[in-house]
């Protein structure tokens, strides 16, 4: 008796439906991805020199089942490569002693197909909290699921006055009100039970 591939697929589908009806767990693709070592950058223009604050301690989670997206960054981990500038940035402008984290919590508002290995354009809408101020923003980015990892990247701009951060100005140097933010992370798949 020759057993065709189509008959085999049909048999597998019937077995999986039967297991579902009987209440037995059916193996599925991962839905939750987490990571603790994503990369974040804040690019600042100023009248004298441009600089970038960087951190490799971006923490994130994406749940494909409910489309939720959550990221946060301990702002004390941002480094521009100049210790004195980092101290001024953290103490005088970001006030990390009072507002230690930047946080984003939102939902995917564009389709994402985890069965495709191609990088896909995505849009996320949510609450971005910085310096004690929460604003609703829409962020455009990219995601791809490959080899049990979810790769995420995004870029957006923010205005310092929107978050009640005074614009740094020392002598002849004035920092732009507009800051460019970018993130990228590789998130690992997690079991639903963990």
C-alpha positions in Angstrom: 0.0 0.0 0.0 1.4 3.4 -1.0 0.9 6.1 1.6 1.0 9.6 0.0 2.4 12.7 1.7 -1.1 14.4 1.6 -2.6 11.4 3.5 0.2 11.6 6.0 -0.5 15.3 6.6 -4.2 14.7 7.0 -3.5 11.9 9.5 -1.2 14.2 11.6 -3.9 16.9 11.6 -6.6 14.4 12.8 -4.3 13.1 15.6 -3.5 16.7 16.7 -7.2 17.6 16.7 -7.9 14.5 18.7 -5.3 15.4 21.3 -6.6 18.9 21.6 -10.2 17.6 22.2 -8.9 15.2 24.8 -7.2 18.1 26.6 -3.6 16.9 26.0 -1.0 19.5 25.2 0.0 19.9 21.6 3.5 21.1 20.8 3.4 24.6 19.4 5.9 27.3 18.4 7.3 29.5 21.2 5.2 32.5 22.0 7.3 34.3 24.6 10.9 35.6 24.0 13.0 37.2 26.7 16.5 38.8 26.8 18.7 40.7 29.3 21.6 41.8 27.1 20.1 43.9 24.4 21.9 47.0 23.1 20.5 50.6 23.4 22.0 53.8 22.1 21.1 57.5 22.5 22.7 59.8 19.9 23.0 63.5 20.8 24.1 66.4 18.6 25.6 69.4 20.2 27.2 72.6 19.0 30.8 71.4 19.8 30.7 67.7 19.4 28.2 64.8 18.9 28.2 61.8 21.2 26.5 58.5 21.8 25.4 57.0 25.1 25.5 53.2 24.9 24.4 50.3 27.0 24.4 46.5 26.6 21.9 46.0 29.5 18.6 46.4 27.7 16.0 44.0 29.1 13.1 42.9 27.0 10.2 40.5 26.4 8.0 40.0 23.4 4.9 37.7 23.7 3.6 36.8 20.3 0.4 35.2 21.8 -0.9 38.5 23.1 1.3 40.9 20.9 2.8 42.5 24.0 6.2 44.2 23.9 8.1 45.3 27.0 11.6 46.8 27.4 13.4 48.6 30.1 16.9 50.0 30.6 18.8 51.0 33.7 19.9 54.5 32.7 23.0 54.3 35.0 24.4 51.8 32.5 24.5 54.3 29.7 28.1 55.3 28.9 29.4 58.0 26.4 33.0 57.0 26.9 33.7 60.2 29.0 33.3 59.6 32.7 32.7 63.3 33.6 30.1 63.7 30.8 28.3 60.5 32.0 28.2 61.9 35.6 26.6 65.1 34.4 24.2 63.3 32.1 23.0 61.0 34.9 23.0 63.4 37.8 21.9 66.7 36.3 19.8 65.8 33.3 18.4 62.3 33.6 18.4 62.4 37.4 18.9 58.7 37.6 18.8 58.8 41.4 15.0 59.7 41.1 14.2 58.1 37.7 16.5 55.1 37.3 14.8 53.5 34.3 13.5 54.1 30.8 10.6 51.8 30.1 8.4 50.9 27.2 5.3 48.8 27.4 3.0 48.3 24.4 1.5 46.1 21.7 2.3 45.1 18.2 -0.2 46.9 15.9 1.0 45.5 12.7 1.0 41.8 11.6 4.1 39.6 12.4 4.3 36.1 11.0 6.7 34.0 13.1 6.6 31.2 10.5 8.6 33.3 8.1 12.3 33.6 8.7 12.6 36.9 6.8 13.0 40.1 8.7 9.6 41.9 8.8 8.7 45.5 9.3 6.6 46.0 12.5 4.9 48.8 14.3 4.4 49.0 18.1 2.2 51.4 20.0 2.7 51.8 23.8 3.7 53.9 26.8 7.3 55.2 26.9 8.3 56.3 30.4 11.4 58.5 31.0 12.3 61.0 33.7 8.9 60.4 35.4 6.9 61.3 32.3 4.9 58.7 30.4 3.9 59.4 26.8 2.1 57.2 24.2 4.3 56.7 21.2 4.4 54.6 18.0 7.7 53.0 17.2 8.6 51.4 13.8 11.1 48.5 13.9 12.0 45.1 12.5 11.6 41.6 13.9 12.7 38.1 12.7 12.3 34.7 14.3 15.3 32.4 13.6 16.7 29.3 15.3 14.6 29.8 18.5 15.6 33.5 18.8 13.6 36.6 18.1 15.7 39.5 16.7 14.3 42.9 17.3 15.5 46.4 16.3 13.9 49.9 16.3 14.8 53.5 15.9 12.9 56.6 17.0 13.4 60.2 18.1 12.3 62.0 21.2 12.2 65.6 22.3 13.9 66.3 25.7 11.3 68.9 26.7 8.5 66.3 26.2 10.0 64.4 29.1 10.8 67.5 31.3 14.5 67.0 30.8 16.3 70.3 30.6 18.4 70.7 27.5 22.1 70.4 28.5 23.9 73.7 28.0 27.4 74.4 29.3 29.3 77.5 28.2 29.4 77.4 24.4 28.1 73.8 24.1 24.4 73.3 23.7 22.9 69.8 23.2 20.0 69.4 20.7 16.5 69.0 22.0 16.0 66.0 19.7 17.6 62.7 20.7 17.8 59.7 18.4 17.2 56.4 20.2 17.9 52.9 18.8 17.7 49.4 20.2 18.5 45.9 19.1 18.2 42.7 20.9 18.3 38.9 20.5 15.6 37.4 22.6 15.5 33.7 23.6 12.4 31.6 23.4 10.9 30.6 26.7 8.5 27.7 27.6 5.0 28.8 28.5 5.5 27.1 31.9 8.6 29.3 32.9 
